[in-house]
Amino acid sequence: MSTALHWIAGTFLLAGAALSLTAAIGIVRFPDTLTRMHAATKPQVVGLVLVLLGAAIELRHDVNAWMLVLFSLFTLLTAPVIAHLLGRTAYREQRTQDGFGQ
């Protein structure tokens, strides 16, 4: 049983790291703010939650495992709000630079 949990935790850790890597590549390669914001929020948050879940499985008998679960819930709740505010600000700044905003 313990070996199976190590394999599951390792799979979650590798999948989360791969998603975080694709998010980092997307942030560097995408041309504008809105597409970079998409790359920064979607795979990055899911990758972070997978990494935290894998770490929580490894630390299942420790008190700190529940802190990782709380941290992942906090990230899931705040990331959409931050992305929305960033997208709205980028959209407004783009419109005012073109002369359509005022």
Rosetta constraint file for C-alpha pairs under 8 A:
AtomPair CA 1 CA 5 HARMONIC 6.37 0.50
AtomPair CA 2 CA 6 HARMONIC 6.31 0.50
AtomPair CA 3 CA 7 HARMONIC 6.34 0.50
AtomPair CA 4 CA 8 HARMONIC 6.21 0.50
AtomPair CA 5 CA 9 HARMONIC 5.99 0.50
AtomPair CA 5 CA 57 HARMONIC 7.08 0.50
AtomPair CA 5 CA 58 HARMONIC 7.63 0.50
AtomPair CA 6 CA 10 HARMONIC 6.00 0.50
AtomPair CA 6 CA 57 HARMONIC 7.95 0.50
AtomPair CA 6 CA 58 HARMONIC 6.86 0.50
AtomPair CA 7 CA 11 HARMONIC 6.09 0.50
AtomPair CA 8 CA 12 HARMONIC 6.28 0.50
AtomPair CA 8 CA 54 HARMONIC 7.39 0.50
AtomPair CA 9 CA 13 HARMONIC 6.14 0.50
AtomPair CA 9 CA 53 HARMONIC 7.47 0.50
AtomPair CA 9 CA 54 HARMONIC 4.14 0.50
AtomPair CA 9 CA 55 HARMONIC 6.79 0.50
AtomPair CA 9 CA 57 HARMONIC 5.86 0.50
AtomPair CA 9 CA 58 HARMONIC 6.39 0.50
AtomPair CA 10 CA 14 HARMONIC 6.11 0.50
AtomPair CA 10 CA 54 HARMONIC 6.53 0.50
AtomPair CA 11 CA 15 HARMONIC 6.03 0.50
AtomPair CA 11 CA 54 HARMONIC 7.62 0.50
AtomPair CA 12 CA 16 HARMONIC 5.97 0.50
AtomPair CA 12 CA 50 HARMONIC 5.31 0.50
AtomPair CA 12 CA 51 HARMONIC 6.03 0.50
AtomPair CA 12 CA 53 HARMONIC 6.93 0.50
AtomPair CA 12 CA 54 HARMONIC 5.03 0.50
AtomPair CA 13 CA 17 HARMONIC 6.09 0.50
AtomPair CA 13 CA 50 HARMONIC 6.29 0.50
AtomPair CA 13 CA 51 HARMONIC 4.59 0.50
AtomPair CA 13 CA 52 HARMONIC 7.82 0.50
AtomPair CA 13 CA 53 HARMONIC 7.90 0.50
AtomPair CA 13 CA 54 HARMONIC 5.30 0.50
AtomPair CA 13 CA 55 HARMONIC 7.40 0.50
AtomPair CA 14 CA 18 HARMONIC 6.09 0.50
AtomPair CA 14 CA 51 HARMONIC 7.67 0.50
AtomPair CA 15 CA 19 HARMONIC 6.23 0.50
AtomPair CA 15 CA 47 HARMONIC 6.96 0.50
AtomPair CA 15 CA 50 HARMONIC 6.98 0.50
AtomPair CA 15 CA 51 HARMONIC 7.76 0.50
AtomPair CA 16 CA 20 HARMONIC 6.14 0.50
AtomPair CA 16 CA 46 HARMONIC 7.01 0.50
AtomPair CA 16 CA 47 HARMONIC 3.72 0.50
AtomPair CA 16 CA 48 HARMONIC 6.01 0.50
AtomPair CA 16 CA 49 HARMONIC 7.25 0.50
AtomPair CA 16 CA 50 HARMONIC 4.81 0.50
AtomPair CA 16 CA 51 HARMONIC 4.99 0.50
AtomPair CA 17 CA 21 HARMONIC 6.11 0.50
AtomPair CA 17 CA 47 HARMONIC 6.17 0.50
AtomPair CA 17 CA 48 HARMONIC 7.80 0.50
AtomPair CA 17 CA 51 HARMONIC 6.88 0.50
AtomPair CA 18 CA 22 HARMONIC 6.30 0.50
AtomPair CA 18 CA 47 HARMONIC 7.34 0.50
AtomPair CA 19 CA 23 HARMONIC 6.24 0.50
AtomPair CA 19 CA 43 HARMONIC 5.36 0.50
AtomPair CA 19 CA 44 HARMONIC 6.38 0.50
AtomPair CA 19 CA 46 HARMONIC 7.31 0.50
AtomPair CA 19 CA 47 HARMONIC 4.93 0.50
AtomPair CA 20 CA 24 HARMONIC 6.26 0.50
AtomPair CA 20 CA 43 HARMONIC 6.25 0.50
AtomPair CA 20 CA 44 HARMONIC 4.92 0.50
AtomPair CA 20 CA 47 HARMONIC 5.21 0.50
AtomPair CA 20 CA 48 HARMONIC 7.10 0.50
AtomPair CA 21 CA 25 HARMONIC 6.23 0.50
AtomPair CA 22 CA 26 HARMONIC 6.05 0.50
AtomPair CA 22 CA 39 HARMONIC 7.99 0.50
AtomPair CA 22 CA 43 HARMONIC 7.23 0.50
AtomPair CA 23 CA 27 HARMONIC 6.20 0.50
AtomPair CA 23 CA 39 HARMONIC 5.06 0.50
AtomPair CA 23 CA 40 HARMONIC 5.67 0.50
AtomPair CA 23 CA 41 HARMONIC 7.99 0.50
AtomPair CA 23 CA 42 HARMONIC 7.95 0.50
AtomPair CA 23 CA 43 HARMONIC 5.63 0.50
AtomPair CA 23 CA 44 HARMONIC 5.54 0.50
AtomPair CA 24 CA 28 HARMONIC 6.41 0.50
AtomPair CA 24 CA 39 HARMONIC 7.61 0.50
AtomPair CA 24 CA 40 HARMONIC 7.32 0.50
AtomPair CA 25 CA 29 HARMONIC 6.07 0.50
AtomPair CA 26 CA 30 HARMONIC 5.61 0.50
AtomPair CA 26 CA 36 HARMONIC 6.51 0.50
AtomPair CA 26 CA 39 HARMONIC 5.41 0.50
AtomPair CA 26 CA 40 HARMONIC 7.63 0.50
AtomPair CA 27 CA 36 HARMONIC 4.87 0.50
AtomPair CA 27 CA 37 HARMONIC 7.60 0.50
AtomPair CA 27 CA 39 HARMONIC 5.94 0.50
AtomPair CA 27 CA 40 HARMONIC 6.38 0.50
AtomPair CA 28 CA 36 HARMONIC 7.84 0.50
AtomPair CA 30 CA 35 HARMONIC 6.14 0.50
AtomPair CA 30 CA 36 HARMONIC 5.68 0.50
AtomPair CA 31 CA 35 HARMONIC 7.19 0.50
AtomPair CA 31 CA 36 HARMONIC 7.35 0.50
AtomPair CA 32 CA 36 HARMONIC 6.25 0.50
AtomPair CA 33 CA 37 HARMONIC 5.98 0.50
AtomPair CA 33 CA 87 HARMONIC 7.73 0.50
AtomPair CA 33 CA 90 HARMONIC 6.73 0.50
AtomPair CA 34 CA 38 HARMONIC 6.39 0.50
AtomPair CA 34 CA 87 HARMONIC 6.11 0.50
AtomPair CA 34 CA 90 HARMONIC 7.26 0.50
AtomPair CA 35 CA 39 HARMONIC 6.43 0.50
AtomPair CA 36 CA 40 HARMONIC 6.05 0.50
AtomPair CA 37 CA 41 HARMONIC 6.17 0.50
AtomPair CA 37 CA 83 HARMONIC 6.62 0.50
AtomPair CA 37 CA 86 HARMONIC 7.68 0.50
AtomPair CA 37 CA 87 HARMONIC 7.20 0.50
AtomPair CA 38 CA 42 HARMONIC 6.06 0.50
AtomPair CA 39 CA 43 HARMONIC 6.42 0.50
AtomPair CA 39 CA 44 HARMONIC 7.25 0.50
AtomPair CA 40 CA 44 HARMONIC 5.67 0.50
AtomPair CA 40 CA 45 HARMONIC 7.95 0.50
AtomPair CA 41 CA 45 HARMONIC 5.77 0.50
AtomPair CA 41 CA 79 HARMONIC 6.63 0.50
AtomPair CA 41 CA 80 HARMONIC 7.50 0.50
AtomPair CA 41 CA 83 HARMONIC 6.77 0.50
AtomPair CA 42 CA 46 HARMONIC 6.46 0.50
AtomPair CA 43 CA 47 HARMONIC 5.76 0.50
AtomPair CA 44 CA 48 HARMONIC 6.05 0.50
AtomPair CA 45 CA 49 HARMONIC 6.16 0.50
AtomPair CA 45 CA 75 HARMONIC 7.11 0.50
AtomPair CA 45 CA 76 HARMONIC 7.00 0.50
AtomPair CA 45 CA 79 HARMONIC 7.35 0.50
AtomPair CA 46 CA 50 HARMONIC 6.17 0.50
AtomPair CA 47 CA 51 HARMONIC 6.19 0.50
AtomPair CA 48 CA 52 HARMONIC 6.10 0.50
AtomPair CA 48 CA 72 HARMONIC 7.51 0.50
AtomPair CA 49 CA 53 HARMONIC 5.96 0.50
AtomPair CA 49 CA 72 HARMONIC 5.47 0.50
AtomPair CA 50 CA 54 HARMONIC 6.11 0.50
AtomPair CA 51 CA 55 HARMONIC 6.20 0.50
AtomPair CA 52 CA 56 HARMONIC 6.01 0.50
AtomPair CA 52 CA 68 HARMONIC 5.88 0.50
AtomPair CA 52 CA 69 HARMONIC 7.18 0.50
AtomPair CA 52 CA 72 HARMONIC 6.80 0.50
AtomPair CA 53 CA 57 HARMONIC 6.21 0.50
AtomPair CA 53 CA 68 HARMONIC 7.49 0.50
AtomPair CA 53 CA 69 HARMONIC 7.20 0.50
AtomPair CA 54 CA 58 HARMONIC 6.39 0.50
AtomPair CA 55 CA 59 HARMONIC 6.12 0.50
AtomPair CA 55 CA 65 HARMONIC 7.54 0.50
AtomPair CA 55 CA 68 HARMONIC 7.79 0.50
AtomPair CA 56 CA 60 HARMONIC 5.66 0.50
AtomPair CA 56 CA 64 HARMONIC 7.99 0.50
AtomPair CA 56 CA 65 HARMONIC 4.68 0.50
AtomPair CA 56 CA 66 HARMONIC 7.44 0.50
AtomPair CA 56 CA 68 HARMONIC 6.33 0.50
AtomPair CA 56 CA 69 HARMONIC 7.25 0.50
AtomPair CA 57 CA 65 HARMONIC 7.66 0.50
AtomPair CA 59 CA 64 HARMONIC 7.26 0.50
AtomPair CA 59 CA 65 HARMONIC 5.55 0.50
AtomPair CA 60 CA 65 HARMONIC 5.91 0.50
AtomPair CA 61 CA 65 HARMONIC 7.62 0.50
AtomPair CA 63 CA 67 HARMONIC 7.52 0.50
AtomPair CA 64 CA 68 HARMONIC 6.60 0.50
AtomPair CA 65 CA 69 HARMONIC 6.57 0.50
AtomPair CA 66 CA 70 HARMONIC 6.22 0.50
AtomPair CA 67 CA 71 HARMONIC 6.04 0.50
AtomPair CA 68 CA 72 HARMONIC 6.20 0.50
AtomPair CA 69 CA 73 HARMONIC 6.31 0.50
AtomPair CA 70 CA 74 HARMONIC 6.14 0.50
AtomPair CA 71 CA 75 HARMONIC 6.18 0.50
AtomPair CA 72 CA 76 HARMONIC 6.18 0.50
AtomPair CA 73 CA 77 HARMONIC 6.23 0.50
AtomPair CA 74 CA 78 HARMONIC 6.15 0.50
AtomPair CA 75 CA 79 HARMONIC 5.77 0.50
AtomPair CA 76 CA 80 HARMONIC 7.42 0.50
AtomPair CA 77 CA 81 HARMONIC 7.58 0.50
AtomPair CA 78 CA 82 HARMONIC 6.30 0.50
AtomPair CA 79 CA 83 HARMONIC 6.10 0.50
AtomPair CA 80 CA 84 HARMONIC 6.05 0.50
AtomPair CA 81 CA 85 HARMONIC 6.26 0.50
AtomPair CA 82 CA 86 HARMONIC 6.09 0.50
AtomPair CA 83 CA 87 HARMONIC 5.99 0.50
AtomPair CA 84 CA 88 HARMONIC 6.05 0.50
AtomPair CA 85 CA 89 HARMONIC 6.11 0.50
AtomPair CA 86 CA 90 HARMONIC 6.11 0.50
AtomPair CA 87 CA 91 HARMONIC 6.02 0.50
AtomPair CA 88 CA 92 HARMONIC 6.17 0.50
AtomPair CA 89 CA 93 HARMONIC 6.10 0.50
AtomPair CA 90 CA 94 HARMONIC 6.04 0.50
AtomPair CA 91 CA 95 HARMONIC 6.30 0.50
AtomPair CA 92 CA 96 HARMONIC 6.24 0.50
AtomPair CA 92 CA 101 HARMONIC 7.24 0.50
AtomPair CA 93 CA 97 HARMONIC 6.14 0.50
AtomPair CA 94 CA 98 HARMONIC 6.48 0.50
AtomPair CA 95 CA 99 HARMONIC 6.50 0.50
AtomPair CA 95 CA 100 HARMONIC 5.42 0.50
AtomPair CA 95 CA 101 HARMONIC 5.11 0.50
AtomPair CA 96 CA 100 HARMONIC 5.72 0.50
AtomPair CA 96 CA 101 HARMONIC 4.24 0.50
AtomPair CA 96 CA 102 HARMONIC 6.79 0.50
AtomPair CA 97 CA 101 HARMONIC 7.70 0.50
